[in-house]
């Protein structure tokens, strides 16, 4: 019982901060996505592909990249001249709203269209914490197996879109695409599914179009 009370208090405080972030971004009409995956699924590789394309589209954005200790992902973004802020969580398995608020204090929000949060690699904890995002994005990969949607349902239930990465490996891994997509729709009947490969570029354009549509919708919202 004591653990439950502590957890409820932590989530309550987090949600208050998340609400403030959401209100601020709504006022400035900035769309924020929270990208969640297991380690190695391809979040950073996707950003390396998508970042330059977003710039080409004239979209103003910043990336908040999360890691427990290193800054390797941020260094990869910086090498491509992509705007990035590193968030280190220490031993914490997720980014919380307080860390996002601190990171955004280092960003000029006015004039931005998009904030991308690359969460810590974990399919459980990040799904529980609201960080003020408009949408969660679930990133899966063929290398992980096709049973993840039903094993980690909260993330799928909380996400509007599921990206299935590493389709270039399909002939080399034991991954049943039909089973995975059926499982995704069983857990979340309304979820959008995008097959993609960060290696070949397959499906990246579909992801960009989804992002552009979300930005447009956010810009059109009444404050």
N, C-alpha and C positions, 0 to 999 in steps of 0.2 A: 504493500500500500504506500509506503514512504516513497519508493521509487516512482510510482505512478503520479503522486502529488508533485514531486520534483520535476518530472517530465512535463506535466501539465503547466506548471509555472514557467518553465523554460519556453515552451511553445507559445504561451500567452504573451510573454514579453517580446518574443521574436515577432509574433503576429502584429503587435502594435507598431513596431519599427517597420515591418513590411508594408503596413497600411499607409504609413507616412511616405514611404518611398513611392508606392503606387500612386498616391495622390499628387505628389510632386511631378512624376513622369506624365501623369494624365494632363496636368495643367500645361506642361510643355510639349505635349503630344509626341512623346518619345516612346517607341515600342521596345519592350525588353523581353527577351527570351532566355530561358534557363535550360541549357543543354546538359542532359544527364546521360551517362552511360557507365558501363564497367570499364576498368582500366584497359587500354589497348584497343577499344572498339573503333577509335578513329576520330575523336572530337577535334583534336589539334590538326590532323590531316585535312579534315573537312574545312576548318577555318583557313588553312593555307590555300585551299582551292577556292573557297567562297569569298574570302576577303578581297582579293584583287578584282573579282567580278562585281562585288558590291561597290567598290570604288569606281569601277568603269561605268556603273549604272548611275553614278552621281549621288549615291547614298552616303550620308555622313554617319559614322558609327564609331563605337569604341568597344573593345573586348576586355572583359574582366576574367582573367584566367586563374583558376584555382589549382593549387597543389599543396601537398602537406608541407614540404620543405624546400624543394628546388624552384628555380625560375626558368627551367628548360623550355617549357611551353611558351612563356612570354618571350624568350630569346628567339624562338622560331618565328613568332609573330613580328618581332622587331626587325628580324632579318629581311622581312618582306615589306618593311616600312608601314606596317599596320598598327594603328593606335591601340595600345594595350596597357593595362594596369595589372600587376601581379598581386594575387591574394594568396598568402600562406596561412594555412589553418593549423599548423603544428600537427598534433596527433588527432585532431578532430577529423571526422570522416565526411564532412559536408561544409558547404558555405552557408552561413546564416545571414539574416537580414542586417545585423550589425556590421558584419564585414563588408557587405555590399554598400551600405551607407558610407562607411569609411573610404572605400575605394572610389565611390562616386564623388566624394569631396575633392578628389584630385582630378576631376574631369570637368571640362566646360560643357555643361548640359545644353545650354542655349544653342540652338542651331543643329542639334543632333537629331537624327531620324531613328537611330537604333542603338540599343545596348545588348551585347551578347555576353551572357555569363557562361563560361565553360566551367562547370562544376567539378568537384573532386570525383575521381573515378570510383563510383559506388552506385549500385542499383537500389539501395535501401534507404539510407539516411537522407540523402538529398531530396528524395521524393516527399519526405515528411515536413520539410521546412519551406514555408512560404518566404520568398525573398523580395516580394513586391513585383514579380514578373507578370507579364500579360499571359504568356503561354510557357508551358514546359514542353521540351522537345526530347523524346526518347530516342536514343541512338543505340541500335543493336548491330551485331555483325554476324556474318555467316560462320565465322571462326568460333563463336561461342556456343553454337547449338541452337536448335529451333524451339526449345522448351522454355525460354526465358519469359515470355509474356505471362504464362500461368504461374511461374515460380515467383515472379516479382510484379504482382498485379497492381499494386498501388501506383507505381510509376506510369503504367499504361493507362490506368483510369484517370490519372491527373494530366495526361499529355493529349494535345490535340493532334499531333503528328508523330508518327514513328518512322524513323529512317533505318532501313536495313542496309548496312554498309558491307563492303568487301564481296560484292556479287562476282567479282573476277575470280574468286576462290571456289565458286560453287562446284566445279568439276573435281576439286581436290579435297573437299570436306564433306562430312556427313550432315548435310543441312537440308531439311525438307521445307522449301519455300512455301508450299501450299499449306502445310501444317502451321508454320509460323504465322502466316497472314490470317488463317482461320482463327488461331488462338488470340491474335491481337483484336480481331473483330468480336470475338466472344467476350473478352474482358472489357473492351470499349467499342461498342457497335458503331460509334460515330468517328472513330479515329481515321485519319488520313495516313496512307502508307506510301512511302517513296523508296523504291529500290535504287541503290546507288553504289558507286565504286569511286573512292577517292583516288585510286590508282589510275583508272582509265578515264575518269571524268563522267561516267554514266550517271545520269540522274541529278547531277549537281544543278543543272539549269532548272529542274523542277523544284528543287529546294529554294533557289533564288527567287523564282516566281512566287512561291508561298510566302517568303519573307516580304517581297515587294507588296503583295496583296495585304498582308498584315499591317505594314507601315501605312499604306493608303487608308485602310480602315481606321487606324488610330488617328491619323490626321483629320479625318472627317468627323470624329466623335465630338460631341458638344462637351465643353468643360463644365 
